[in-house]
Amino acid sequence: MNATARIQKIQSRTGVVVGVDIAESVFPVCEADTNWRRLGSHRLSCSQFERWFDNREIALVIMEACGMANHWSRWLKQRGIEAELLPPHYIRVYVKRNKTDAADAAALLKAARCADIQPVRIKTVEQQALQTLHRTRLIRMGWRIATINAMRGAC
């Protein structure tokens, strides 16, 4: 699906579009209608975040792509809510002034309107586990090389 068709699909839905920035202990949430007019923002704890989706009609949830975003996207999909992950380096351009979690959530809504930004695919648990193994191997290889070089330098 091309980008303009994706945006038209979002605008044809009922409910709100939600931008979520996933932080350590709180979830800044920014709401907009399907015509991208901002409705409000909230700062939710993890348990509040889970309950927040129960009594609302949500058209789309937009998050920055990261490990936890994949988890929450799968969780939302189980509840019948569509989620999109956007590459983090494209979101930074849309942040006004200081980089805060609330500003990131608002920037996600702005970035989602951009036709040039393609969403990232949501990874399965198995894909994330395999990616973790590869990254762990790379870290271990780097540590091994650094140790060998340190031993060579000592001689």
N, C-alpha and C positions, 0 to 999 in steps of 0.2 A: 504494500500500500504506500502510495507516495505521500509526501508531507501535507499537501493541501487537502487531500482526501482524509487524512488522519484528523486534521483540525476540524473539518466539516463534520466528521463523525462525532467528535466531542460536542460540537455546538448543537447537534441534533438531539442529544440526550437530555433527560431531565435530571435534576439534582445539582449538586455543587461539585466543583473541581477543587481538590485539596492539594496544597503543597506542604510536604512534611520534611523537615530537616531532622535527621536522626542524631541526637546528641547522647551523652553518656547516661544521664538520669532523667532528662526531660525531652519532650517532643514539641518543638515549636510548630504550630499548625497554622497555615494561612488559607482562608476560604475565598473562593471566587465563584460567581455564577458561570454558566456555560458560555457567556459572552465576554468572559474574562474581567468583569468588574469585581473589584475586591469587596468582600462582604465583612470580613473581620479576621481576627487572629486570636489564637489561644496558646497557652503554655501548659502542656499536659504531662502528668507522670505516666509511667508505663501502664499501670492499671487503669488510669483514666483514659489513656489512649485506646486501650482495648474496648472499653465501654462506649467510647465516643462514637464509634461507627455503628453501634447497635440501633440507635434510634434516629438515624439520618439517612436521607437518600443521597448517595454519593455517585456521581457520574464517572469520576476518575481520580486516582491518587497519584501524585507525582513526587518522586524522591530522587536524591542523588545516588548514583550507583556505588554501592559498597557491600561488604559482607552482610551487615545487619539489614540493609535494604532488601537484599534477596530474601532473607527470612521473612520480613514483614510483607513483602510482595506475595510470597507463597501463602502466608496467613490470610491476607486480604482476598486472594483468589479463592481460597476455601470458603470464604463468606460470600462469594459472588460479586466482589468489587474488583474492577479492573485497575491495575497499577502499571505505571511506566517508570522506568529508571533512566535518568539522563546522565551523561558523562559529567563528572564534577568540574573538569577544566573549562567546560562551556558555560557553567552556571556563574562562575566568578565575574564574568563580564557584566552580568545583569545586577550585581549587588551594588546598591547605592551607599555611599559613605563608608561607615565602619562595617567590618565583617562580623556580624553577630548571627546567632542561630535564627532569630526572627527575620533578619534581613535576608538570610539564605532561603528561608521558606517562601518569602515574597518573591525572591529572584527566581525560584523554581517555576512559579506561575508565569512569569514573564518569559522565561526561556522555553517553556512548553509551547508557547504561541509561535515561536520561531520555526519556520518551515525547514531550515537548514540542519537543525539538530535531530539526528536519528536516535531513537531510544535504544538502550542497551537491553539485550535479552536477559530474562530472569533465569538465573542458574538453579539447577536442582541441587539437592543436598549432596548427591554423588559428585556432581561437577565441582562443587565447592570443596569437598574433601580431597579430590584429586589435585585441585589447584593448591591446596594447603600442603600436600605432599611435595609438589614441585618446588614451592617456595621454601619449604624446610630444607630440601636437598640443596638448593642454591645457597642458602645461608650456611649450611654445614660445609659445602665446598669452599666458600669464601673463608670460613674460619680455618679450614685445613691449610689452604694456600698461605694465609697470613702466618700460621704457626710454622710452616716449613720455611718461609722467608725469614722469620725471626731467628730460627735456628741457624740458617745459613749466614745471617748477619753477625751472629755471635762468634762464628769461627774465624 
